[in-house]
Amino acid sequence: MIKYVLASTHVSDEDKVALCTGRKAMECVKWLEEFNERAPQQKKVADAQRDTAVAEADVAALLPSERNILKRQQVLDGRVVHSLTSLQITAVHYALCTFFFLCRIPFMTIEHWAFVLFVKALNPAYVPHLFKRTCLSTTWLSTLRAETQEKTEAHLERCMGKKTIIVDGFKDRRGRHVMNISEAKVGFAAYSKTAWFGRRSHGGETYFKEI
């Protein structure tokens, strides 16, 4: 009879435990052992189901916009993010600086919380290596300018013909004499620098020395 009772789905586990406790019959001992083995797992499942129900109730109480934010964050948190090597970090640095310089993005943007959040969404592993605006405006600006100047001069040397200096002179809003200086060969021209000379007029000797 005990065998059939233990196999029945109409009898609860609590009643079966009460029936088997203190009995030495093989069926009772075996059933108690199996129950004790699966009880922790069943408890974990029940706890997980309860937590899920609570979480779903909390989500249901949120505004639609808040639920959308939560869903987006859960998708990002579920990614597998690998660590970056030093070479990969440097490559991202160069791409980031090129974006800031060519698109004329204000340097303070690199420290803005929204931009940092955007970088974190792309790759959280890069965020600890994100530098400040002072580093962007000094170290990285000088580095990329030097590399650009080196490539420009090399390309200019490969062009045919003699180098020509192009000067565009004008006055700025503050009344200063300004000269934009470029270097050119046939089919290629590159900006070199800009020189300011103050408000008073200057002769050719001053311009020659500046160039």
Buried (B, 14 or more C-beta within 10 A) or exposed (E): EBEEBBEEEEEEEEEBBEBBEEEEEEBBEEBBEEBEEEEEEEEEEEEEEEEEEEEEEEEEEEEEEEEEEEEEEEEEEEEEEEEBEEEBBEEBBEEBBEEBBEEEBEBEEBBEEEBBEEBBBEBEBBEEBBBEBEBBBEEBBEEBEEEEEEEBEEEBEEBEEEEEEEEEEEEEEEEEBBBBBBBBBEEBBBEBEEBEBEEEEEEEEBBEEEE
